[in-house]
Amino acid sequence: MEKVEKTKRSGQVMVAILITPSYGAGWSSWNSGQGEKLLFDPTVVNLLTQQPPNYMERIRQYCTEEYPNIYLGGLEDLEVVWIPKGESFIIEEYDGFESIRIQSQIEWLTA
């Protein structure tokens, strides 16, 4: 699966993740079966980060053609979040609000 990467000045490589961090509708979490591809989609990431003219309409058109039966309710709130390459994470969703939980930042308890 193709992902968009950027390298910070420190040399750390970051990967773009697409989420909707607001209540309403989720992006990948509300599109079962297509979620992982939608999380990393390079076309959507590039359109969102570069914001060319009519970029939202271009994302809508691209996604409608690329993903069968996609729900685009979260499109207006869609954002790019950068996390370190190779980092394990999950998307948590509540009422459309998506957030990223990074495995190395979770404090596990022991019974």
Secondary structure, 3 states (H helix, E strand, C coil): CCCCEEECCCCCEEEEEEECCCCCCCCCCCCCCCHHHHHHCHHHHHHHHHCCCCHHHHHHHHHHHHCCCCCCCCHHHCEEEEEECCCCEEEEEECCEEEEEEHHHCCCCCC
